[in-house]
């Protein structure tokens, strides 16, 4: 089910009714608290957008019947392609930091949150949002489906920062790779750089550096811990972490390599099985 929380929040900010805004955050406290831990563990709070000039156009883009029908269509195509676990998709307006997507798989139903302000406007923004929705549903399928062989498909309370300490980077990379393949299948007109969350220029550089980056990633694949996760899969991670070894690891490199490294598995097994197989 699709839940647009951008529009009601934008309306509350417009009225500047602090008690109503507090009531909104209390009503969605379980989700917001889970998101705070996963999306912004380094900040004292998970801040929602309060800029009216941002929220008005953002609400217009997400609340319209056409926009919501398109997102619902993405959800249906993701299910047809193999990501067929029942999910909630929540559109939220955050503080424009971090990744576009956050998945909370172990609540009922598993929930995919898209920070709509990070998608941007225009046709590209629509494709970024759509591919994020599809990628999130794919990850929720891998991490929650009863028939998934992923080591992350357990009933435990979800905390990727804790799980990163005992699950090797290879599992996270594999998950991101097959999820990106599903996103591009669901939105075939989206250029890869939009699904990967990088600019055209950054994508071109990643292609040029692919061989060297693969060699660096190989040294981390069997490692557990926050270091490998931050180096390869967390957008905007501290430069000290990214400078490990020789030269800086570019933002988006881990997701790009994940996508490239899972091509053969997806072609051989098909998306539905690839989403559920052990990495």
C-alpha positions as CSV (number, residue, x, y, z in Angstrom):
1,X,0.0,0.0,0.0
2,X,1.2,3.5,-0.8
3,X,1.2,6.2,1.9
4,X,1.9,9.8,1.1
5,X,3.1,11.6,4.3
6,X,4.5,14.5,2.3
7,X,1.2,16.2,1.7
8,X,-0.3,16.1,5.2
9,X,3.1,17.2,6.6
10,X,3.3,20.1,4.1
11,X,-0.2,21.2,5.1
12,X,0.7,21.3,8.8
13,X,3.9,23.2,8.1
14,X,1.9,25.8,6.1
15,X,-0.4,26.4,9.1
16,X,2.6,26.5,11.5
17,X,0.4,24.7,14.1
18,X,3.1,23.3,16.3
19,X,0.7,21.1,18.4
20,X,-0.7,19.5,15.2
21,X,2.9,18.9,13.9
22,X,3.7,17.3,17.2
23,X,0.6,15.1,17.0
24,X,1.7,14.1,13.4
25,X,5.1,12.9,14.6
26,X,3.6,11.1,17.6
27,X,1.1,9.4,15.3
28,X,4.0,8.1,13.2
29,X,6.4,7.7,16.1
30,X,7.1,4.0,15.5
31,X,8.1,4.5,11.9
32,X,10.1,7.7,12.6
33,X,12.0,6.1,15.5
34,X,13.0,3.2,13.4
35,X,14.0,5.5,10.6
36,X,16.1,7.6,13.0
37,X,18.2,4.7,13.9
38,X,18.7,3.4,10.4
39,X,18.9,6.7,8.4
40,X,20.4,9.2,10.8
41,X,22.2,7.4,13.7
42,X,24.8,10.2,13.9
43,X,22.1,12.9,14.5
44,X,20.1,13.6,17.7
45,X,16.8,13.6,15.8
46,X,15.4,12.6,12.4
47,X,14.4,16.0,11.1
48,X,11.5,16.5,8.6
49,X,11.5,19.3,6.1
50,X,10.1,22.6,7.2
51,X,10.9,24.8,4.2
52,X,7.5,25.8,2.7
53,X,9.1,26.7,-0.7
54,X,10.3,23.0,-0.9
55,X,7.3,21.3,0.6
56,X,4.6,22.9,-1.6
57,X,6.0,21.8,-4.9
58,X,7.1,18.4,-3.4
59,X,3.5,17.8,-2.2
60,X,2.1,18.7,-5.6
61,X,4.5,16.1,-7.2
62,X,3.6,13.3,-4.8
63,X,-0.1,13.9,-4.1
64,X,-1.6,14.0,-7.5
65,X,-3.7,11.1,-8.8
66,X,-1.4,10.6,-11.8
67,X,1.8,10.5,-9.7
68,X,0.3,8.1,-7.2
69,X,-1.0,5.8,-9.9
70,X,2.4,5.7,-11.5
71,X,4.0,4.7,-8.2
72,X,1.3,2.1,-7.6
73,X,2.1,0.8,-11.1
74,X,5.8,0.5,-10.1
75,X,4.8,-1.5,-7.1
76,X,2.7,-3.9,-9.2
77,X,5.4,-4.3,-11.8
78,X,8.0,-5.0,-9.0
79,X,5.7,-7.8,-7.7
80,X,5.3,-9.2,-11.2
81,X,9.1,-9.2,-11.7
82,X,9.6,-11.3,-8.5
83,X,9.6,-8.9,-5.6
84,X,6.2,-10.2,-4.5
85,X,6.2,-9.6,-0.8
86,X,3.5,-7.3,0.5
87,X,5.0,-4.0,1.3
88,X,4.0,-0.5,2.4
89,X,5.7,2.3,0.5
90,X,5.9,5.6,2.4
91,X,6.7,8.9,0.9
92,X,8.3,11.3,3.4
93,X,10.0,14.7,3.3
94,X,13.2,14.7,5.3
95,X,16.1,17.1,5.7
96,X,17.7,16.3,2.3
97,X,20.6,14.3,3.7
98,X,21.6,10.7,3.3
99,X,20.2,8.1,0.9
100,X,17.0,8.4,-1.0
101,X,15.8,5.1,0.3
102,X,15.4,3.3,3.6
103,X,14.0,-0.1,4.1
104,X,12.5,-1.3,7.4
105,X,11.9,-5.0,6.6
106,X,11.0,-6.5,9.9
107,X,7.9,-4.6,10.9
108,X,4.5,-5.6,9.7
109,X,4.1,-5.0,6.8
110,X,7.7,-4.5,5.7
111,X,8.1,-0.8,4.9
112,X,10.0,1.0,2.1
113,X,10.5,4.7,2.9
114,X,11.5,7.1,0.1
115,X,12.7,10.6,1.1
116,X,11.0,12.4,-1.8
117,X,12.9,15.6,-1.5
118,X,16.1,13.8,-2.6
119,X,14.6,12.6,-5.9
120,X,14.5,16.1,-7.4
121,X,12.0,17.4,-9.9
122,X,11.1,16.8,-13.5
123,X,11.2,13.5,-15.4
124,X,14.5,12.5,-13.9
125,X,13.2,13.0,-10.4
126,X,10.2,10.8,-11.2
127,X,12.5,8.0,-12.5
128,X,14.7,8.3,-9.4
129,X,11.7,8.0,-7.2
130,X,10.3,5.1,-9.1
131,X,13.5,3.1,-9.2
132,X,14.0,3.7,-5.5
133,X,10.6,2.3,-4.8
134,X,11.3,-0.8,-6.9
135,X,14.8,-1.2,-5.3
136,X,13.3,-1.0,-1.8
137,X,10.6,-3.6,-2.5
138,X,13.3,-5.9,-3.9
139,X,15.4,-5.5,-0.7
140,X,12.4,-6.0,1.5
141,X,11.7,-9.2,-0.4
142,X,15.2,-10.5,0.0
143,X,15.4,-9.6,3.7
144,X,11.9,-10.7,4.7
145,X,10.5,-13.4,2.4
146,X,10.1,-16.8,4.1
147,X,11.6,-18.5,1.1
148,X,14.7,-16.2,1.0
149,X,18.1,-17.8,1.6
150,X,19.7,-14.5,2.6
151,X,21.5,-14.6,6.0
152,X,19.6,-11.4,6.7
153,X,16.2,-13.0,6.2
154,X,15.5,-13.5,9.9
155,X,12.7,-12.5,12.3
156,X,15.1,-10.4,14.4
157,X,14.5,-6.7,15.0
158,X,16.1,-4.9,12.0
159,X,19.3,-2.9,12.6
160,X,21.7,-2.9,9.7
161,X,24.4,-1.2,11.7
162,X,24.4,-4.1,14.2
163,X,24.0,-6.8,11.5
164,X,26.9,-5.3,9.6
165,X,29.2,-6.5,12.4
166,X,28.5,-10.1,11.7
167,X,27.3,-10.2,8.1
168,X,30.1,-9.9,5.4
169,X,30.0,-7.1,2.9
170,X,29.4,-9.6,0.1
171,X,25.8,-10.2,1.3
172,X,25.0,-6.4,1.3
173,X,26.7,-6.0,-2.1
174,X,24.7,-8.9,-3.6
175,X,21.4,-7.6,-2.2
176,X,22.0,-4.1,-3.7
177,X,23.0,-5.6,-7.0
178,X,19.9,-7.8,-7.6
179,X,17.7,-5.0,-6.3
180,X,19.1,-2.6,-8.8
181,X,18.6,-5.1,-11.6
182,X,14.9,-5.3,-10.6
183,X,14.6,-1.5,-10.5
184,X,15.9,-1.2,-14.0
185,X,13.6,-4.0,-15.2
186,X,10.6,-2.3,-13.7
187,X,11.6,1.1,-15.2
188,X,13.5,0.1,-18.4
189,X,13.5,3.7,-19.6
190,X,15.6,4.9,-16.6
191,X,19.2,5.3,-17.4
192,X,21.4,3.3,-15.0
193,X,22.9,6.4,-13.4
194,X,19.5,7.5,-12.1
195,X,18.8,4.1,-10.5
196,X,22.3,4.1,-9.0
197,X,21.9,7.6,-7.6
198,X,24.9,9.2,-9.3
199,X,25.3,11.9,-12.0
200,X,26.1,11.0,-15.6
201,X,29.6,12.2,-15.1
202,X,30.1,10.1,-12.0
203,X,28.7,7.1,-13.8
204,X,31.2,7.6,-16.6
205,X,34.0,7.8,-14.1
206,X,32.9,4.6,-12.4
207,X,32.8,2.8,-15.7
208,X,36.4,4.0,-16.4
209,X,37.6,2.9,-12.9
210,X,35.6,-0.3,-12.7
211,X,38.6,-2.7,-12.9
212,X,40.6,-1.0,-10.2
213,X,37.5,-0.6,-8.0
214,X,36.7,-4.2,-8.3
215,X,40.1,-5.2,-7.1
216,X,39.7,-2.9,-4.1
217,X,36.3,-4.2,-3.3
218,X,37.5,-7.8,-3.5
219,X,39.7,-7.2,-0.5
220,X,36.6,-6.2,1.5
221,X,34.0,-8.6,0.4
222,X,34.6,-11.2,3.1
223,X,34.9,-8.7,5.9
224,X,32.3,-7.8,8.4
225,X,32.0,-4.5,10.3
226,X,31.0,-0.9,9.8
227,X,34.1,0.1,7.9
228,X,33.4,-1.9,4.7
229,X,29.7,-0.9,4.8
230,X,30.6,2.8,5.2
231,X,33.3,2.6,2.5
232,X,31.1,1.1,-0.2
233,X,27.4,1.5,0.5
234,X,26.7,4.6,2.6
235,X,26.3,7.8,0.7
236,X,28.3,10.7,2.0
237,X,30.3,8.7,4.5
238,X,33.2,10.4,6.2
239,X,36.2,11.0,3.8
240,X,38.5,9.2,6.3
241,X,36.6,6.0,5.8
242,X,36.5,6.4,2.0
243,X,40.2,7.1,1.8
244,X,41.2,3.7,3.2
245,X,43.9,2.2,1.0
246,X,45.1,4.1,-2.0
247,X,42.8,6.8,-3.3
248,X,39.2,7.8,-2.4
249,X,36.4,5.4,-3.1
250,X,33.8,7.4,-5.0
251,X,30.2,7.7,-3.7
252,X,28.0,5.1,-5.5
253,X,30.9,2.8,-6.3
254,X,29.6,-0.1,-4.2
255,X,26.1,0.0,-5.7
256,X,27.6,0.3,-9.2
257,X,29.9,-2.7,-8.7
258,X,27.0,-4.6,-7.1
259,X,24.9,-4.1,-10.2
260,X,27.7,-5.1,-12.5
261,X,28.8,-8.2,-10.5
262,X,25.3,-9.7,-10.4
263,X,24.6,-9.6,-14.1
264,X,25.4,-13.3,-14.7
265,X,23.4,-14.5,-11.7
266,X,20.3,-12.5,-12.7
267,X,20.5,-13.7,-16.3
268,X,21.0,-17.4,-15.2
269,X,18.4,-17.6,-12.4
270,X,15.9,-14.9,-13.3
271,X,15.0,-12.0,-11.0
272,X,12.7,-13.9,-8.7
273,X,15.1,-16.6,-7.8
274,X,18.2,-14.3,-7.8
275,X,16.4,-12.2,-5.1
276,X,16.1,-15.2,-2.9
277,X,19.3,-17.2,-3.4
278,X,22.2,-17.2,-1.0
279,X,24.9,-14.7,-2.1
